[in-house]
Amino acid sequence: MAQATRGHRVLLAARLAEIDLYPGQDRALFTLWENGPQSQNALARLIGIDVSTMTKMLQRLERSGFVSRSPCPTNRRISIVSTTPAGDALRPELDRVMTEVQRQLTRGLTPEQVETLSSLLAVVRDNVCREAGACFT
């Protein structure tokens, strides 16, 4: 299982690099697309990473033009993160990358085997969520 996890990370990192993203940035973008603008702290919590790591990730995404940060209207100390038009335009490419990675990972499996694998991995994910006390996107 560890080898498959490492292989997935390497493969995904290579595909993300093709669209100028780093590992983890995909999770931030998907979370913003699914949940709308979020405070920096809420986004870090949803993804399951440290706030300082989130800050560095957002700096890169902001420099790339994919997200913007603006002060919260009710508390100026809080930054609200949202995707930009350039970030939103990246979604079809990121969807394509994720589909391609999944296709590569399941090459040689029948549709029934892919379904079984997905079910088994859902159980593993639920176990991780339970042990971690939270489930992350």
Sequence and secondary structure as in RCSB ss.txt:
>XXXX:A:sequence
MAQATRGHRVLLAARLAEIDLYPGQDRALFTLWENGPQSQNALARLIGIDVSTMTKMLQRLERSGFVSRSPCPTN
RRISIVSTTPAGDALRPELDRVMTEVQRQLTRGLTPEQVETLSSLLAVVRDNVCREAGACFT
>XXXX:A:secstr
 HHHHHHHHHHHHHHHHHTT  TTHHHHHHHHHHH SEEHHHHHHHHT  HHHHHHHHHHHHHTTSEEEEE SS 
TTSEEEEE HHHHHTHHHHHHHHHHHHHHHTTT  HHHHHHHHHHHHHHHHHHHHHHTS   
